[in-house]
Amino acid sequence: MLQISAVALRTAGGAAAGAVLVFHDVTQLRLLEAMRQDFVANVSHELRTPVSALRAVLENIVDGVTEPDPATLRTALLQTERLAGLVEQLLDLSRIEGGATSLRLAPVQLQDFLLVCRDEAAMSGRPVTFDVEVDPEDLWVLGDRERAWELLRMINPVLHGNNGPAIEQYKVEPYVMTADVYGVGSHAGRGGWSWYTGSAAWMYRLLLESLLGLRVRGDRLSVAPLLPANWDSFELRYCFGNTLFRVTVNQSTGDGVQRVVLDGVSQPNGEVQLIDDGREHSVEIAMPRVVSAVSLTVA
């Protein structure tokens, strides 16, 4: 896209003698302007939801429609935390532009992380054996779970296809994992190659195993998720043969204790034994919202 500026040249007597044309390539500027407009529209939409919800809750309290009981205040707090998270993401963008990114580190269990890496390496088909030995077994390292979820949202194709402008920018199928998403130049935001790799399978394992923390070792199931701070809970269904296990994880306990309950019975080792009896089983897991390497215990 070119922007042309023209100036006429005239003689001393005023007669036309020619013209000077200056061509400016404004393609990149127009692209950045379009990205800015899309960004403002998306931010406005994302901010409107928690602000509207929070306003409704507070108006109901002020007008006497609802009482300021713990459940109502919890709803207001959840929307406030969601709003704070969006603002923090905007600040992260500013830090990235300024070259000063920061990580909010939290404990991650090292053995589980290495076991996932081992399993992924084993899928390559190469005749190599990896042994994982961590001493002590409950050793933790520091990682940034919020940034991991942020990166997941960046590559999630569903979030690139929720409106017309986003689909036009993404240019590939919004229901298929791509190998990459372009981040610079005129192709910023465009999806890379699709339909050619096992990227969907790796994405599935990243979400299910590394972030939601599902672990199955033989006939033992455990869940050690790395959830965003503003998540209250999530549910998943796991089929073991002809048996369905409904797993509910609540991130709410404030005593630093993780609890695992199978069909109403507490599991002291934090694991669930998988039995293919054709019945439906309920697994309830309660865990601290903020995990600490020092305070996390299993009861």
KASUL-V984671 format. One line per field, one symbol per residue. phi: phi as a letter, one per 20 degrees, with the letter a starting at -180 (. if undefined). psi: psi as a letter, one per 40 degrees, with the letter a starting at -180 (. if undefined). A space follows every 50 residues. Layout:
BEGIN
phi->???
psi->???
END
This chain:
BEGIN
phi->.ddddccfdcffenffdqbdddddedgfffffffffffffffffffffff ffffffffffffemfcefegfffffffffffffffffffffffffffemc fcddebfcffffffffffffffffnffcddddcdcffefdcebdffffff ffffdffgfeceaggfffffmcffccfdfacfccmfdgnefefcmcceff fffffgffefeemfcccmdddbccfdeffeeeabcbdcedmedddedcdd dbfddmdecccdlndfdfemcdeecedmedddddcdbffdecfeefcdc
psi->hihhhhhihiideeiheaihhhhhhedddddddddddddddddddddddd ddddddddddddeediifiddddddddddddddddddddddddddddefg iihgiihhhdddddddddddddeeeighhhhhhhhidfhiihigdddddd ddddehddeefeidddddddeiheehhidihieiaeeheiiaiieeafdd dddddddddddefhhhhbfhhihgigiidehdiiiihhhgbehhhhhhhh gdheeehhhhhhfehhhdeeihhhhgeeihihhhhhiidhhhddehih.
END
